[in-house]
Amino acid sequence: MRASHSLLLFFALAVALRWGSFFISVVDHDESTYIVIADELLRGERYLRDVVDTKPIGIFWIYAALISLTGGSIFALRLAAALVVGLGAWGLYWAGRRATGSTRVGLAAGIIYCWCCSIFTYYGLSPNTEIFFNLFTIAAVALAVAPRLGEGADPPFWHWPVAGGLLGLAFIIKPFAAAEALAIGLFLVWFYGRRGDWARLFAGGAALVGTFALPLAFVFFYFQRQGLLPEFYFFTFEVSAAYPVDLPWYLRLKYLGDYLLRYAPFVLLGAGAQVQSWRMRSKASIRWGTYLLLQFLLVTVVVLLTGKRFGHYQIQLHPVLALLAATWWTSGLTVYPWLRGASVQRWGPALLVVASLSLGLAFYGYFGKKEDQSAQIAAYLEPRLQPGETFFPINGWQITYHLLDRPAPTPYVHSSLLFLDHHVEAFQIDERAEAERLIANPTLQYLIGRAEDPEAETPLKARLLEVFVPYDTIGPRLLVWKRE
């Protein structure tokens, strides 16, 4: 199969699986935050001073680029995210093909990845940081690890510095990519250490680490040039350290078990293939499987250390799970022979097409029935807001800033930063001072909030309602206040 054909195949598959989610304003609020902060950056605002979040700046640069390229429509941004998933699948195609010499393994890895990223709302369907940094870590594995599993000569040395740069780019999107960086670094040590090629080991290690540091250095000097190093230090280290989550070990294991059960068919394929590879004593397969298990272990440790049980954290496991499961198609393996029946091979591609289109259609029906409150708010405010005026949604709906092309009146775009106690404490937010800052903004004319929202009953809201008075309703559950 030609490279261009395989790329188009994965693009088509990703879009077919995900198109039903392209029309609703919000699938998950994290995506809304990326879009709105990217809007602010495009307006000339500065990250960590004018707009604030817990994520590194990389994801906001990506969304700023996507908004510039697509015009910023939600449909176009979701389509772009689907193409990113397809591009990641293409990277896995090359990784699986290079590691095993089998085109079938590569195709299987890419197809499985597209499905893993599209079955569950919070495990990849909603665009999040992981599907973007996976793209870079997948490319690094395909370049640095996959071609070096056989007994042949060492592939070109330039793989190491390029892989390091890719891992560094992944890191400035989300630091969890350190897990893949460590896995590739350990592989480099093994690869040259077993040969006794110490010169290449140290040169390759220096190249890998040196280029990995380049994106990090760029971010550091970017904030230094902006005069924001104190803010960079505070939000990068102090805020992150202020999130201790004392989660019992059994709940951490339950969190991992939930992932393994959700993707049990792929887990069983990968486990069966690895067991048979060891029984057959296939060196290349054993090396590839061992590396993948090492990466799976390191990613799992990084994810579990946080103590947070967000589904999207485990999207980072999708690439390695897809590669493990795809090894079932390695030539010579016969585990689960009933899956290799003539009827399965004959009807399998057609069933895959039908299942993919059906999932996309199911999402279209599911999201089409959901109430789109953000779109309702935007439709209500659009004829009422005068040029230059803006609004403040209380505890949610931040995507409405983007839908109405209005600047956010607060640096804390993600609503949870102002309305959840642990975020307020970690960010050291003075709620009353923030309320006064909002009140002092003459362009702020409307507030939108729920009729019942216990989380929003904070000193911030109480002070705002001393200035803004009840004005109208939007449907049965949303209230509107207007500056008195």
N, C-alpha and C positions, 0 to 999 in steps of 0.2 A: 504493500500500500504506500502510495506517495505521501510525503510529509504534509503537503497542502491538503490532500484528501482527508487525512486523519484529523487535521486541525478543524476543517469544516465539519467533520462528523461530530467532534466533541462540542463545537459551538452549537450545532443544531440540537444535540441531545440536551445540553444545559438549558437552552431556551425552551425546548419542548417540555422539560420538567418544571420550569419555574415561571412560565409566562402568565399563569393565572394569578400570580402575586404582584404583577406589575402595575395594577390600576389603583389599589387602595393607598391612601396617603401614608399610613403607618403600619408596618408589620412589627417593628420593634423600635423603641424610642432611642436606642443607641445610634441607629442609622440616622434618625432625625437630627441628633446632636452633631454628627459628622457634617451633615449637609449645611446646617445653620452656621456652625463655626467656620466652615469653608467659605460660606457667603460673606461672613464678617472679614475674613482674611482678604478676600477679593475686593472688599470696600476699603482696604487699607488699615484695618484694625490689627493689633499685635497680640499674638497668642501669649497667654499667661499674664497679660496686663489688661487688655480690653475684653478678652474672652478667656474663659478658664474651663479646663476639664481635667480628668485624671489621666487621659491618654497622652502618649508622646505625640509630637507634632506631625509625624510622618503620615498618619491616616488623614489628617486635615489637608495636607499638601496634595494627597492623592485625590481627595474629593474636590478640592479647588480646581485641579486639572480636569477632572471629569465634568464638572459644571461648565467650565470654559469650553470643553469639546462638545458637550451635548446640549447646551442651552439651559440645563438645569431642570428639565421636566422629570417628574418622578418616574414616569414610564421609561425614559431614556436612561436614567441612572440605574434603575433595576436591570434594564437590558445590559448595560455596561458591566454590572456585577455578575450577571449570568455569563458574559463573555470571559470575565476573569476566571470564573469557575472552569469554563471550557478550556482556557489557556493552561490552568493548573493541571487539568486532566491530560492535556497534550504533553506537559512536562513529565507526568507519570508514565505516559506511553513510552517516551524516550528512556526514562529510567528503567522501567521493566524490560524493555527490549534490549537495552545495552547490558543489563545485568544477567539476563538469561539467554539472550540470542533468539528469543521467540517473539514474533510480532503479536501472536495471540495473547501472550502475557501482557504486553504493553497495552493492547486494546482493552483487555479485561480491567487493568488497573485504572485506566482513564474512565471507563464506563462506571465502574464501582464508585470512583470518587465523585462523579457527577450525581449519582444516586445518593451517596452519603450526605452530600451537601444540600440536598433538595427534599429529603423525605420529611424532616421535622422542622417546624418553624424556628426554634431557637438553636438548632444544630446546623445552621448554614443557609436555610431558606432566607432568613432575614440577613441582609448583608452586614457583616461585622468585620472587625480588624483581621480575624484569622484567615478569611478567604483571600485577603490581599497579601498578608505576609507568607502564607503557605506557598504562594506563587514563587517567591524568592528562595525559600528553603527547598522546595521541590527541584528547582533548577540547580541549586548547589549540590544536591544529592545525585542528580542525573549526571552532573559534570565531574564531580570529584570522586564519588564512590562507585557508581554503577559500572564504569569501564575498567575497574581495577580488581575485579573478583577472580579472573582467570589466572593462569600461570604465565601469560604472555609478558611482553615488555611493558614498561611503564608508559602510559599515555603522556601527551605533552604536559610539560611542567606548568604552563600558563593556566591550567585548570585550577590550581590552588589559589592564586591571587584573585581570579574571577569569582571563585566560590566564596572566598572571604568577603569580597565586596557585596555579593548577593546576600550573604548572611547579615552583614552590617546594615543593609537596607531593610531587611526583615526586622532587625532589632529596633530600629528607630520607628517602626510601626507599632511593635509591641515587644517588650524585652523578654517575653517568654520564649522567643526564638533562640535564646541562649542554649536551650536544650538541644536543638539540632546542631548548633555551632559546636557544642561539646562533643556530640556524637561523631561529627565529621572530624574534629580534632583528634579524638581517640582512634578513629579509623586510620588517619594519617600516621599516627605513631605505630600502630600495628603493621600497616602496609610496608613502611620502610624499616621498622625495627626487626621484623622477621627476616629481612634481606641483609641486615647489617649495614644498610646504606645510610650511615649517620649524617653524611653531608647533605643528602637529599632530605632527610628527616628535618634537620634544623632549618634548611633553606625553605622547604615547603611550609613548615610551621611558622616561620617568620613571615612568609608571604601571606599565609592565611590570616594570621593575626593582624598583620600590618594593614591589609586592605579592609579587614573587618572594622578596624578602628577609624577608617576614613569617613564613613557616614556619621559616626558618633562625633568625630572632631568637627565636621561641618555643622552639625546641630549646635555644638558647644560654641563655636565661633559666631554662628548666626545669632544666638542669644546674647553673646558678649557684645557684638556690634550693635544690637538693639538696646544695650544697657540693661538687660533683664537677667543677668546671671543670678542675683539674689532670688528672684522669682523662680528661675529655673531650678535652683537648688532646693527651694522650699517645696515646690510642687512635685519634684522628681523624687526627693528623698524623705523629707519630713512628712509630707502628706501620706505618702505610701507607707511609711513606718507607723502611721497613726491608725492603721486598719487591722489591728490584731483580731483574728477570728479563732477563738478557742473551740475548734470543732473536734469532737471525739473521734478516735481512729476508726471506729466501726461505721460512723457516718461518712467518713472519707472513702472507706471501702465500698459502702453502699452506693456512693456517687459514681465510683468506677464501675461497679456492677451494673448500674443502670445503663451506662454507655454500652457495656458488653452485651447486655440483653437487647437493647434497641437494635444493635447491628449484629445479632447472633448469627444469621446466615453467613455473613462475611467472616466473622470470627471463627466459625466452624470450618469454613473452607481453608482459611489460613492455617489453623492449628493442624488440620489433617494433612495438609501439604507439607508442613514443617516436620511432622513426625515421620512421614514416609521419606522425606529427603535424608533424614538422619539414618533411617534403616537402610537406604540405598547407598549411603556413604558418598553422596555426590558433593564434592568439595565446593564447587561454585555455588550450588544451592544452599549448602550449609553456611557458607560465608555470608551470602546475601541475607538469608534468614536470620543469622546471628546479628548482623548489623541492624536489620529492621527491628528485631526484638530489643536491642540496646536503645535505639532511638525511641521506641514505644515506651520503654521503662523510664528514660530520662524525661520525656514529655509528661508522662504520668506523674512523676515526682514533682516537677515544676508546677503542674496544675493543682495537685493535691496540697502542696505547701501553702497555698494561699488560704485554704480553709473555706473558700467560697465555692458554692455549688451551682454556678451558672452553666447552663448547657453550652453556650457558645465557646467557653474555654476549651471544651473537648473537640471542637472542630479541628484543633491542631493535631489530633490523632488520626483524622481522616486519611491523609496521604499515606501514612505507614500502614494503616489497616488495609487500604486499597491495594498496596503493593504486596502485603502478606497474602491477602485473599487471592490475588491474581496469580500467585505462584502455583495454584492448583492447575493452571493451564500449561505448566512447564512440560516439555516433551519428556516422556518416560514415566511420569507420575500417573498412578492409576487409582488413587484413593477416591472413595465415593464413586465407584464405576457406574452406578445406575444413572448418574448425571451425564454420562457420556453416551447414552443410548441414541440410536439413530433418530428417533422421534424428537428428542430434545435438540439435537443438532439441526434437524430439518426445520423445526418450528421456532427455535429459540430466537433468532433475529426478529421474526415477525412479532413474537410475543413481547420482545423488548420494546419495539416501536409502539405497539398498542398500549403497553403499560405506561410508557413515558408520556404519551399523549393523554392518556386517561388521568394520570396524576396532575398534569397541567390543567386539565379541564376540571378536576376535583377542586384544585386550589381556586380556580376562577369562581366556581360556585360557592365555595366556603367564604372567600373574602368578599364576594359580591353581596352576600347576605349580611355581612357585618356592618354595623353602624360606623360611618366615617365621620366622627365628630370634628376632626381637624378640618375636613373639607366644608362641613357645615359652618364652623366658626369663620373660615375664610370667606365663604359666600355671604355671611351676615355682615362682616366688617368691611368688605371691599367697597360697597357704596357709601359707607358712613365715614371712613377715614379720609381726612383731607390730606393733600400733599404735605409730606414732612411729618405727619402724625404717626404714632405707633401705639402699641397696646402691650399688655402683660398678661399672659395666660397663667393662672395660679395652679401650680402643681401639674403640669402636663402640656401636651399639644405644641411643643416647641416648633414642629414642622410648619405651623401656620405662619411663622415669620418668613419662611422660604416661599410658601404659597402666595403670600401677599407682597413679597419683596420689600419687607420692612425691616429695619435694623432692630436687633434685640436690645431692650433698654437696660439689661443687666449683664454683667460678665458671666454669670452662672447660668448658661444656656440650658443644661440638663436640669430639669426641675427638681430632681432628687437632691441636688446639692444644697438647695434652699429649704427643703421641706422634710428631710430625713435627719434625725438627730445626729447619727454617727457621721454623716457627711458635714453637717454644720460644725461639729466639733473638730473633725479632722482638718477642714479647710480654715478653721478659726474665723468663721463668718459672724460678724456682728449683725444680727437680723434687724435690729432697730435702725442701725446706721444705714443698712442697705435699703430699708423702707424709706428713710429720709432722702436717700439719693434718688430713688425712683420718684418720689413726690416732687423733688426739685427739678425733675426733667419736664419741661413744659410741653414736649411733644407727646408725652404719655397721656392718652385720653380715655382709654377703656381698660377694664379688667374683665377677664373671663374666668369663671370657676364653676365647680360642681355645686349643686344644691346641698349635697351631703358629702363631705370629705374630711374625716377626722384628722388625716395627716396634714391637712392644710390649716388647721387651727393653730397658728403660730403667732408670735409677736409681730412678725413681718406682715401677715395678713391683717391682724387687728389694727395696726397703725395705718395701713393703706385704706382700710374702710372708714377711717376718720375723715378722709379726704374724698374718697370715691363713694357715690351713693347708688342704691339700686336703680337700675334704668330699664332693663328689659330681660327677656328670657329667650333662649334658643332651644326649642323643643322642651321636653318635660324635665330634663336633668341639668341644664346649663343655665347659669345666671350671668347677667351682664351688669357691671357697674360703670358709671361714667364720672369723670372728674366733676366735682361740684362747682 
